Amino acid sequence: MFDNLKHKITTILDQKETSTDLRLQQVCELLRNTVPHYDWVGFYFKNGNKNELKLGPYAGQPTEHTIIPFGKGICGQVAISNENFVVPDVKAQDNYIACSLTVKSEIVVPLFLKGENIGQIDIDSNTLNAFSHEDERFLEFVNREVAKTLH
Ligand code: SME
């Protein structure tokens, strides 16, 4: 499944005439519509000079959490740690921001531009323990491809 998707992701991101936001929107929708365990897919980016994340393009239920301070929730922790965060069971996390009561597991993978952590892809699943190393490697690929379109 992921190998098939990689080519489609690259094709979307290569659309030079399309705005970055629209390309990222299409990536979110493709992922959400294609991967059964991806129920909410979105990008957060560092908000200017502030130590907070701002919601970018996403697919799935609207969320109230459009701004997340660094350190808060899974997303805010990844903004500081620079490392993938796989949460098999969101109920077992102290520092977690609930976006929807149906969400059971989550993965957040940082997005680096020229070595700097400038944002992340965040995916929620309504299935417990939904994410594996395969998801991590695939989402690292997605973020590398996105970074290429941002510089
Ligand atoms: N659950 C995230 C907040 C973002 S929503 O999942 C869209 C967190 O704990 O950071």
Backbone and ligand atoms as CSV (ligand in chain L), in Angstrom:
chain,resi,resn,atom,element,x,y,z
A,1,MET,N,N,0.834,-1.214,0.000
A,1,MET,CA,C,0.000,0.000,0.000
A,1,MET,C,C,0.868,1.264,0.000
A,2,PHE,N,N,1.862,1.305,0.907
A,2,PHE,CA,C,2.662,2.519,1.008
A,2,PHE,C,C,3.508,2.749,-0.247
A,3,ASP,N,N,4.014,1.655,-0.844
A,3,ASP,CA,C,4.832,1.816,-2.048
A,3,ASP,C,C,4.017,2.440,-3.176
A,4,ASN,N,N,2.784,2.012,-3.291
A,4,ASN,CA,C,1.863,2.568,-4.276
A,4,ASN,C,C,1.609,4.050,-4.053
A,5,LEU,N,N,1.486,4.396,-2.768
A,5,LEU,CA,C,1.148,5.770,-2.400
A,5,LEU,C,C,2.299,6.735,-2.643
A,6,LYS,N,N,3.525,6.239,-2.494
A,6,LYS,CA,C,4.686,7.126,-2.592
A,6,LYS,C,C,4.701,7.872,-3.927
A,7,HIS,N,N,4.439,7.129,-4.987
A,7,HIS,CA,C,4.446,7.731,-6.309
A,7,HIS,C,C,3.366,8.818,-6.424
A,8,LYS,N,N,2.200,8.533,-5.869
A,8,LYS,CA,C,1.093,9.499,-5.932
A,8,LYS,C,C,1.414,10.764,-5.137
A,9,ILE,N,N,2.083,10.580,-4.017
A,9,ILE,CA,C,2.471,11.723,-3.180
A,9,ILE,C,C,3.420,12.634,-3.968
A,10,THR,N,N,4.415,12.008,-4.583
A,10,THR,CA,C,5.395,12.780,-5.351
A,10,THR,C,C,4.713,13.524,-6.495
A,11,THR,N,N,3.771,12.866,-7.149
A,11,THR,CA,C,3.052,13.508,-8.254
A,11,THR,C,C,2.276,14.731,-7.760
A,12,ILE,N,N,1.601,14.599,-6.634
A,12,ILE,CA,C,0.848,15.736,-6.073
A,12,ILE,C,C,1.804,16.888,-5.769
A,13,LEU,N,N,2.912,16.558,-5.113
A,13,LEU,CA,C,3.817,17.625,-4.654
A,13,LEU,C,C,4.572,18.276,-5.807
A,14,ASP,N,N,4.633,17.592,-6.939
A,14,ASP,CA,C,5.335,18.134,-8.111
A,14,ASP,C,C,4.513,19.154,-8.907
A,15,GLN,N,N,3.258,19.376,-8.522
A,15,GLN,CA,C,2.400,20.315,-9.280
A,15,GLN,C,C,2.839,21.754,-9.013
A,16,LYS,N,N,3.748,22.220,-9.827
A,16,LYS,CA,C,4.392,23.514,-9.573
A,16,LYS,C,C,3.428,24.708,-9.611
A,17,GLU,N,N,2.340,24.561,-10.372
A,17,GLU,CA,C,1.395,25.681,-10.516
A,17,GLU,C,C,0.397,25.757,-9.357
A,18,THR,N,N,0.401,24.727,-8.523
A,18,THR,CA,C,-0.576,24.659,-7.432
A,18,THR,C,C,0.069,25.170,-6.146
A,19,SER,N,N,-0.707,25.911,-5.341
A,19,SER,CA,C,-0.143,26.468,-4.109
A,19,SER,C,C,0.288,25.340,-3.164
A,20,THR,N,N,1.248,25.657,-2.305
A,20,THR,CA,C,1.743,24.655,-1.358
A,20,THR,C,C,0.605,24.146,-0.486
A,21,ASP,N,N,-0.250,25.054,-0.009
A,21,ASP,CA,C,-1.348,24.635,0.865
A,21,ASP,C,C,-2.275,23.645,0.169
A,22,LEU,N,N,-2.568,23.916,-1.088
A,22,LEU,CA,C,-3.470,23.026,-1.823
A,22,LEU,C,C,-2.810,21.665,-2.054
A,23,ARG,N,N,-1.505,21.675,-2.330
A,23,ARG,CA,C,-0.801,20.402,-2.514
A,23,ARG,C,C,-0.814,19.595,-1.214
A,24,LEU,N,N,-0.571,20.283,-0.087
A,24,LEU,CA,C,-0.569,19.580,1.203
A,24,LEU,C,C,-1.972,19.073,1.545
A,25,GLN,N,N,-2.958,19.868,1.169
A,25,GLN,CA,C,-4.358,19.454,1.370
A,25,GLN,C,C,-4.642,18.152,0.609
A,26,GLN,N,N,-4.162,18.101,-0.615
A,26,GLN,CA,C,-4.376,16.902,-1.434
A,26,GLN,C,C,-3.653,15.692,-0.852
A,27,VAL,N,N,-2.464,15.934,-0.300
A,27,VAL,CA,C,-1.723,14.841,0.343
A,27,VAL,C,C,-2.523,14.307,1.533
A,28,CYS,N,N,-3.053,15.221,2.350
A,28,CYS,CA,C,-3.841,14.808,3.527
A,28,CYS,C,C,-5.045,13.984,3.093
A,29,GLU,N,N,-5.735,14.456,2.065
A,29,GLU,CA,C,-6.944,13.750,1.624
A,29,GLU,C,C,-6.599,12.377,1.036
A,30,LEU,N,N,-5.529,12.340,0.246
A,30,LEU,CA,C,-5.105,11.051,-0.318
A,30,LEU,C,C,-4.821,10.051,0.812
A,31,LEU,N,N,-4.058,10.493,1.803
A,31,LEU,CA,C,-3.692,9.581,2.894
A,31,LEU,C,C,-4.932,9.129,3.662
A,32,ARG,N,N,-5.785,10.073,3.980
A,32,ARG,CA,C,-6.980,9.725,4.772
A,32,ARG,C,C,-7.909,8.788,3.986
A,33,ASN,N,N,-8.025,9.040,2.688
A,33,ASN,CA,C,-8.948,8.227,1.885
A,33,ASN,C,C,-8.380,6.857,1.531
A,34,THR,N,N,-7.064,6.717,1.585
A,34,THR,CA,C,-6.449,5.474,1.110
A,34,THR,C,C,-6.043,4.530,2.227
A,35,VAL,N,N,-5.570,5.079,3.330
A,35,VAL,CA,C,-5.053,4.213,4.402
A,35,VAL,C,C,-6.172,4.009,5.436
A,36,PRO,N,N,-6.645,2.793,5.573
A,36,PRO,CA,C,-7.830,2.557,6.420
A,36,PRO,C,C,-7.652,3.030,7.868
A,37,HIS,N,N,-6.443,2.917,8.413
A,37,HIS,CA,C,-6.290,3.304,9.828
A,37,HIS,C,C,-5.927,4.779,10.009
A,38,TYR,N,N,-5.950,5.574,8.936
A,38,TYR,CA,C,-5.712,7.021,9.070
A,38,TYR,C,C,-7.079,7.741,9.081
A,39,ASP,N,N,-7.507,8.194,10.244
A,39,ASP,CA,C,-8.830,8.832,10.337
A,39,ASP,C,C,-8.769,10.345,10.349
A,40,TRP,N,N,-7.647,10.899,10.790
A,40,TRP,CA,C,-7.444,12.357,10.726
A,40,TRP,C,C,-5.982,12.558,10.347
A,41,VAL,N,N,-5.747,13.384,9.328
A,41,VAL,CA,C,-4.386,13.608,8.836
A,41,VAL,C,C,-4.165,15.101,8.701
A,42,GLY,N,N,-3.155,15.642,9.356
A,42,GLY,CA,C,-2.930,17.079,9.234
A,42,GLY,C,C,-1.471,17.465,9.417
A,43,PHE,N,N,-1.150,18.663,8.954
A,43,PHE,CA,C,0.182,19.237,9.144
A,43,PHE,C,C,0.090,20.394,10.126
A,44,TYR,N,N,1.010,20.440,11.053
A,44,TYR,CA,C,1.205,21.611,11.909
A,44,TYR,C,C,2.563,22.202,11.571
A,45,PHE,N,N,2.649,23.547,11.588
A,45,PHE,CA,C,3.935,24.210,11.332
A,45,PHE,C,C,4.230,25.224,12.436
A,46,LYS,N,N,5.513,25.446,12.683
A,46,LYS,CA,C,5.913,26.477,13.652
A,46,LYS,C,C,5.302,27.801,13.212
A,47,ASN,N,N,4.704,28.512,14.172
A,47,ASN,CA,C,3.993,29.754,13.868
A,47,ASN,C,C,4.954,30.944,13.944
A,48,GLY,N,N,5.586,31.273,12.843
A,48,GLY,CA,C,6.527,32.400,12.803
A,48,GLY,C,C,7.635,32.226,13.822
A,49,ASN,N,N,7.845,33.280,14.643
A,49,ASN,CA,C,8.913,33.215,15.647
A,49,ASN,C,C,8.422,32.677,16.978
A,50,LYS,N,N,7.125,32.395,17.038
A,50,LYS,CA,C,6.555,31.963,18.328
A,50,LYS,C,C,6.861,30.492,18.616
A,51,ASN,N,N,6.939,30.186,19.893
A,51,ASN,CA,C,7.151,28.794,20.289
A,51,ASN,C,C,5.814,28.072,20.367
A,52,GLU,N,N,5.158,28.017,19.217
A,52,GLU,CA,C,3.872,27.325,19.123
A,52,GLU,C,C,3.690,26.786,17.711
A,53,LEU,N,N,2.787,25.809,17.605
A,53,LEU,CA,C,2.459,25.216,16.316
A,53,LEU,C,C,1.124,25.765,15.839
A,54,LYS,N,N,1.026,25.911,14.523
A,54,LYS,CA,C,-0.226,26.367,13.936
A,54,LYS,C,C,-0.710,25.297,12.960
A,55,LEU,N,N,-2.001,24.993,13.021
A,55,LEU,CA,C,-2.556,23.978,12.121
A,55,LEU,C,C,-2.497,24.453,10.673
A,56,GLY,N,N,-2.024,23.587,9.810
A,56,GLY,CA,C,-2.019,23.851,8.371
A,56,GLY,C,C,-3.097,23.003,7.715
A,57,PRO,N,N,-2.861,22.578,6.481
A,57,PRO,CA,C,-3.841,21.744,5.790
A,57,PRO,C,C,-4.103,20.439,6.549
A,58,TYR,N,N,-5.352,19.976,6.521
A,58,TYR,CA,C,-5.700,18.717,7.182
A,58,TYR,C,C,-6.913,18.100,6.490
A,59,ALA,N,N,-7.127,16.827,6.755
A,59,ALA,CA,C,-8.325,16.128,6.275
A,59,ALA,C,C,-8.923,15.365,7.447
A,60,GLY,N,N,-10.220,15.515,7.628
A,60,GLY,CA,C,-10.903,14.873,8.754
A,60,GLY,C,C,-11.719,15.907,9.491
A,61,GLN,N,N,-12.178,15.538,10.683
A,61,GLN,CA,C,-13.027,16.430,11.482
A,61,GLN,C,C,-12.291,17.713,11.819
A,62,PRO,N,N,-12.985,18.864,11.752
A,62,PRO,CA,C,-12.349,20.103,12.207
A,62,PRO,C,C,-11.937,19.972,13.673
A,63,THR,N,N,-10.830,20.627,14.047
A,63,THR,CA,C,-10.357,20.574,15.432
A,63,THR,C,C,-10.276,21.978,16.012
A,64,GLU,N,N,-10.509,22.075,17.313
A,64,GLU,CA,C,-10.349,23.368,18.000
A,64,GLU,C,C,-8.876,23.708,18.179
A,65,HIS,N,N,-8.035,22.694,18.082
A,65,HIS,CA,C,-6.628,22.891,18.438
A,65,HIS,C,C,-5.814,23.372,17.240
A,66,THR,N,N,-6.090,24.624,16.872
A,66,THR,CA,C,-5.397,25.193,15.717
A,66,THR,C,C,-4.060,25.802,16.134
A,67,ILE,N,N,-3.921,26.112,17.421
A,67,ILE,CA,C,-2.636,26.585,17.956
A,67,ILE,C,C,-2.256,25.679,19.125
A,68,ILE,N,N,-1.044,25.153,19.089
A,68,ILE,CA,C,-0.576,24.277,20.179
A,68,ILE,C,C,0.785,24.791,20.660
A,69,PRO,N,N,0.885,25.212,21.938
A,69,PRO,CA,C,2.180,25.684,22.447
A,69,PRO,C,C,3.206,24.553,22.461
A,70,PHE,N,N,4.477,24.884,22.216
A,70,PHE,CA,C,5.553,23.895,22.305
A,70,PHE,C,C,5.491,23.247,23.687
A,71,GLY,N,N,5.622,21.932,23.726
A,71,GLY,CA,C,5.612,21.194,24.987
A,71,GLY,C,C,4.254,20.615,25.332
A,72,LYS,N,N,3.195,21.181,24.750
A,72,LYS,CA,C,1.837,20.715,25.080
A,72,LYS,C,C,1.374,19.623,24.120
A,73,GLY,N,N,0.789,18.568,24.687
A,73,GLY,CA,C,0.253,17.491,23.857
A,73,GLY,C,C,1.355,16.719,23.152
A,74,ILE,N,N,0.944,15.770,22.353
A,74,ILE,CA,C,1.903,14.949,21.617
A,74,ILE,C,C,2.619,15.840,20.595
A,75,CYS,N,N,1.843,16.681,19.915
A,75,CYS,CA,C,2.418,17.562,18.888
A,75,CYS,C,C,3.448,18.511,19.485
A,76,GLY,N,N,3.080,19.156,20.585
A,76,GLY,CA,C,3.988,20.116,21.221
A,76,GLY,C,C,5.265,19.468,21.733
A,77,GLN,N,N,5.164,18.214,22.139
A,77,GLN,CA,C,6.365,17.501,22.601
A,77,GLN,C,C,7.300,17.192,21.433
A,78,VAL,N,N,6.720,16.846,20.289
A,78,VAL,CA,C,7.544,16.533,19.105
A,78,VAL,C,C,8.235,17.797,18.575
A,79,ALA,N,N,7.593,18.945,18.769
A,79,ALA,CA,C,8.207,20.215,18.343
A,79,ALA,C,C,9.535,20.429,19.070
A,80,ILE,N,N,9.657,19.859,20.274
A,80,ILE,CA,C,10.864,20.040,21.085
A,80,ILE,C,C,11.823,18.855,20.961
A,81,SER,N,N,11.262,17.645,20.903
A,81,SER,CA,C,12.119,16.436,20.927
A,81,SER,C,C,12.784,16.145,19.591
A,82,ASN,N,N,12.193,16.617,18.492
A,82,ASN,CA,C,12.665,16.314,17.125
A,82,ASN,C,C,12.589,14.827,16.792
A,83,GLU,N,N,11.778,14.096,17.538
A,83,GLU,CA,C,11.690,12.653,17.290
A,83,GLU,C,C,10.250,12.213,17.042
A,84,ASN,N,N,10.119,11.119,16.289
A,84,ASN,CA,C,8.788,10.549,16.069
A,84,ASN,C,C,8.157,10.202,17.415
A,85,PHE,N,N,6.855,10.335,17.489
A,85,PHE,CA,C,6.125,9.963,18.713
A,85,PHE,C,C,4.965,9.066,18.285
A,86,VAL,N,N,5.060,7.797,18.654
A,86,VAL,CA,C,3.994,6.849,18.352
A,86,VAL,C,C,3.251,6.565,19.653
A,87,VAL,N,N,1.946,6.799,19.644
A,87,VAL,CA,C,1.119,6.605,20.840
A,87,VAL,C,C,0.135,5.463,20.572
A,88,PRO,N,N,0.407,4.271,21.120
A,88,PRO,CA,C,-0.479,3.128,20.854
A,88,PRO,C,C,-1.858,3.294,21.483
A,89,ASP,N,N,-1.894,4.008,22.642
A,89,ASP,CA,C,-3.167,4.176,23.358
A,89,ASP,C,C,-3.175,5.583,23.958
A,90,VAL,N,N,-3.963,6.468,23.381
A,90,VAL,CA,C,-3.931,7.869,23.837
A,90,VAL,C,C,-4.381,8.005,25.298
A,91,LYS,N,N,-5.184,7.058,25.777
A,91,LYS,CA,C,-5.667,7.127,27.167
A,91,LYS,C,C,-4.519,6.977,28.168
A,92,ALA,N,N,-3.437,6.354,27.739
A,92,ALA,CA,C,-2.307,6.110,28.640
A,92,ALA,C,C,-1.340,7.300,28.694
A,93,GLN,N,N,-1.646,8.378,27.964
A,93,GLN,CA,C,-0.748,9.550,27.905
A,93,GLN,C,C,-1.233,10.655,28.841
A,94,ASP,N,N,-0.328,11.194,29.653
A,94,ASP,CA,C,-0.683,12.331,30.523
A,94,ASP,C,C,-0.753,13.621,29.716
A,95,ASN,N,N,0.269,13.817,28.902
A,95,ASN,CA,C,0.389,15.069,28.152
A,95,ASN,C,C,-0.184,14.871,26.753
A,96,TYR,N,N,-1.502,14.863,26.691
A,96,TYR,CA,C,-2.194,14.576,25.433
A,96,TYR,C,C,-3.359,15.545,25.286
A,97,ILE,N,N,-3.565,16.056,24.070
A,97,ILE,CA,C,-4.693,16.957,23.801
A,97,ILE,C,C,-5.709,16.176,22.968
A,98,ALA,N,N,-6.876,15.948,23.530
A,98,ALA,CA,C,-7.894,15.174,22.805
A,98,ALA,C,C,-8.584,16.050,21.774
A,99,CYS,N,N,-8.617,15.574,20.529
A,99,CYS,CA,C,-9.318,16.306,19.477
A,99,CYS,C,C,-10.689,15.713,19.245
A,100,SER,N,N,-10.805,14.428,19.486
A,100,SER,CA,C,-12.086,13.755,19.256
A,100,SER,C,C,-12.134,12.533,20.166
A,101,LEU,N,N,-13.307,12.232,20.660
A,101,LEU,CA,C,-13.442,11.110,21.601
A,101,LEU,C,C,-13.261,9.758,20.916
A,102,THR,N,N,-13.325,9.749,19.591
A,102,THR,CA,C,-13.198,8.473,18.867
A,102,THR,C,C,-11.739,8.065,18.660
A,103,VAL,N,N,-10.815,9.000,18.872
A,103,VAL,CA,C,-9.401,8.713,18.590
A,103,VAL,C,C,-8.819,7.785,19.655
A,104,LYS,N,N,-8.127,6.734,19.188
A,104,LYS,CA,C,-7.543,5.780,20.142
A,104,LYS,C,C,-6.019,5.738,20.075
A,105,SER,N,N,-5.445,6.020,18.906
A,105,SER,CA,C,-3.982,6.049,18.820
A,105,SER,C,C,-3.548,7.167,17.873
A,106,GLU,N,N,-2.263,7.505,17.956
A,106,GLU,CA,C,-1.781,8.684,17.218
A,106,GLU,C,C,-0.310,8.505,16.856
A,107,ILE,N,N,0.086,9.142,15.737
A,107,ILE,CA,C,1.510,9.201,15.385
A,107,ILE,C,C,1.825,10.622,14.942
A,108,VAL,N,N,2.956,11.133,15.415
A,108,VAL,CA,C,3.422,12.451,14.987
A,108,VAL,C,C,4.877,12.310,14.540
A,109,VAL,N,N,5.162,12.770,13.322
A,109,VAL,CA,C,6.511,12.668,12.745
A,109,VAL,C,C,6.981,14.075,12.378
A,110,PRO,N,N,8.138,14.505,12.936
A,110,PRO,CA,C,8.607,15.864,12.657
A,110,PRO,C,C,9.025,16.054,11.199
A,111,LEU,N,N,8.911,17.300,10.753
A,111,LEU,CA,C,9.248,17.654,9.374
A,111,LEU,C,C,10.440,18.612,9.419
A,112,PHE,N,N,11.537,18.197,8.785
A,112,PHE,CA,C,12.772,18.982,8.843
A,112,PHE,C,C,13.034,19.695,7.521
A,113,LEU,N,N,13.380,20.962,7.623
A,113,LEU,CA,C,13.834,21.700,6.444
A,113,LEU,C,C,15.245,22.181,6.748
A,114,LYS,N,N,16.202,21.736,5.928
A,114,LYS,CA,C,17.621,22.039,6.159
A,114,LYS,C,C,18.022,21.748,7.604
A,115,GLY,N,N,17.578,20.622,8.117
A,115,GLY,CA,C,17.964,20.185,9.457
A,115,GLY,C,C,17.167,20.798,10.589
A,116,GLU,N,N,16.282,21.734,10.266
A,116,GLU,CA,C,15.503,22.397,11.320
A,116,GLU,C,C,14.088,21.811,11.386
A,117,ASN,N,N,13.644,21.557,12.606
A,117,ASN,CA,C,12.288,21.025,12.834
A,117,ASN,C,C,11.289,22.172,12.653
A,118,ILE,N,N,10.609,22.193,11.507
A,118,ILE,CA,C,9.712,23.324,11.200
A,118,ILE,C,C,8.234,22.957,11.310
A,119,GLY,N,N,7.955,21.695,11.597
A,119,GLY,CA,C,6.556,21.287,11.698
A,119,GLY,C,C,6.448,19.787,11.825
A,120,GLN,N,N,5.317,19.266,11.442
A,120,GLN,CA,C,5.092,17.831,11.647
A,120,GLN,C,C,3.853,17.375,10.900
A,121,ILE,N,N,3.801,16.081,10.657
A,121,ILE,CA,C,2.554,15.471,10.209
A,121,ILE,C,C,1.982,14.722,11.414
A,122,ASP,N,N,0.674,14.892,11.602
A,122,ASP,CA,C,-0.014,14.310,12.757
A,122,ASP,C,C,-1.148,13.433,12.227
A,123,ILE,N,N,-1.183,12.188,12.666
A,123,ILE,CA,C,-2.246,11.286,12.224
A,123,ILE,C,C,-2.916,10.637,13.435
A,124,ASP,N,N,-4.245,10.691,13.427
A,124,ASP,CA,C,-5.046,10.058,14.471
A,124,ASP,C,C,-5.732,8.835,13.891
A,125,SER,N,N,-5.882,7.815,14.731
A,125,SER,CA,C,-6.607,6.615,14.308
A,125,SER,C,C,-7.681,6.265,15.321
A,126,ASN,N,N,-8.799,5.791,14.828
A,126,ASN,CA,C,-9.868,5.328,15.714
A,126,ASN,C,C,-9.635,3.877,16.142
A,127,THR,N,N,-8.499,3.316,15.733
A,127,THR,CA,C,-8.112,1.951,16.096
A,127,THR,C,C,-6.984,2.005,17.121
A,128,LEU,N,N,-7.041,1.155,18.113
A,128,LEU,CA,C,-5.967,1.068,19.106
A,128,LEU,C,C,-4.701,0.540,18.446
A,129,ASN,N,N,-3.545,1.054,18.860
A,129,ASN,CA,C,-2.257,0.508,18.420
A,129,ASN,C,C,-2.169,0.370,16.891
A,130,ALA,N,N,-2.563,1.429,16.202
A,130,ALA,CA,C,-2.706,1.343,14.738
A,130,ALA,C,C,-1.379,1.496,13.984
A,131,PHE,N,N,-0.361,2.080,14.632
A,131,PHE,CA,C,0.817,2.507,13.871
A,131,PHE,C,C,2.056,1.646,14.140
A,132,SER,N,N,2.785,1.379,13.051
A,132,SER,CA,C,3.969,0.515,13.138
A,132,SER,C,C,5.185,1.276,12.596
A,133,HIS,N,N,6.330,0.580,12.589
A,133,HIS,CA,C,7.543,1.165,12.006
A,133,HIS,C,C,7.337,1.504,10.530
A,134,GLU,N,N,6.501,0.721,9.881
A,134,GLU,CA,C,6.210,0.968,8.464
A,134,GLU,C,C,5.584,2.353,8.265
A,135,ASP,N,N,4.650,2.708,9.172
A,135,ASP,CA,C,4.039,4.040,9.105
A,135,ASP,C,C,5.108,5.109,9.327
A,136,GLU,N,N,5.984,4.851,10.298
A,136,GLU,CA,C,7.040,5.841,10.584
A,136,GLU,C,C,7.909,6.081,9.352
A,137,ARG,N,N,8.378,4.989,8.721
A,137,ARG,CA,C,9.255,5.135,7.543
A,137,ARG,C,C,8.498,5.836,6.410
A,138,PHE,N,N,7.242,5.466,6.222
A,138,PHE,CA,C,6.446,6.069,5.155
A,138,PHE,C,C,6.232,7.564,5.413
A,139,LEU,N,N,5.890,7.925,6.639
A,139,LEU,CA,C,5.610,9.332,6.936
A,139,LEU,C,C,6.894,10.172,6.921
A,140,GLU,N,N,8.031,9.543,7.244
A,140,GLU,CA,C,9.318,10.244,7.091
A,140,GLU,C,C,9.539,10.559,5.607
A,141,PHE,N,N,9.202,9.612,4.748
A,141,PHE,CA,C,9.294,9.843,3.305
A,141,PHE,C,C,8.394,11.017,2.897
A,142,VAL,N,N,7.138,10.990,3.356
A,142,VAL,CA,C,6.191,12.064,3.009
A,142,VAL,C,C,6.780,13.415,3.424
A,143,ASN,N,N,7.289,13.494,4.641
A,143,ASN,CA,C,7.812,14.779,5.126
A,143,ASN,C,C,9.057,15.230,4.348
A,144,ARG,N,N,9.904,14.285,3.958
A,144,ARG,CA,C,11.079,14.656,3.137
A,144,ARG,C,C,10.622,15.228,1.801
A,145,GLU,N,N,9.605,14.600,1.212
A,145,GLU,CA,C,9.076,15.087,-0.075
A,145,GLU,C,C,8.448,16.472,0.092
A,146,VAL,N,N,7.703,16.664,1.192
A,146,VAL,CA,C,7.089,17.970,1.456
A,146,VAL,C,C,8.191,19.024,1.621
A,147,ALA,N,N,9.225,18.684,2.365
A,147,ALA,CA,C,10.322,19.650,2.615
A,147,ALA,C,C,10.941,20.122,1.298
A,148,LYS,N,N,11.052,19.203,0.329
A,148,LYS,CA,C,11.637,19.560,-0.978
A,148,LYS,C,C,10.821,20.642,-1.670
A,149,THR,N,N,9.506,20.638,-1.423
A,149,THR,CA,C,8.648,21.640,-2.078
A,149,THR,C,C,8.631,22.951,-1.312
A,150,LEU,N,N,9.178,22.990,-0.100
A,150,LEU,CA,C,9.086,24.185,0.728
A,150,LEU,C,C,10.273,25.131,0.585
A,151,HIS,N,N,11.419,24.623,0.129
A,151,HIS,CA,C,12.581,25.522,0.085
A,151,HIS,C,C,12.615,26.353,-1.183
L,1,SME,N1,N,-3.681,14.963,19.860
L,1,SME,C1,C,-2.762,16.018,19.537
L,1,SME,C2,C,-3.494,17.295,19.234
L,1,SME,C3,C,-3.797,17.489,17.802
L,1,SME,S1,S,-5.200,16.639,17.329
L,1,SME,O1,O,-4.880,15.189,17.361
L,1,SME,C4,C,-5.635,17.057,15.799
L,1,SME,C5,C,-1.790,16.238,20.664
L,1,SME,O2,O,-1.925,15.651,21.735
L,1,SME,O3,O,-0.872,17.019,20.472
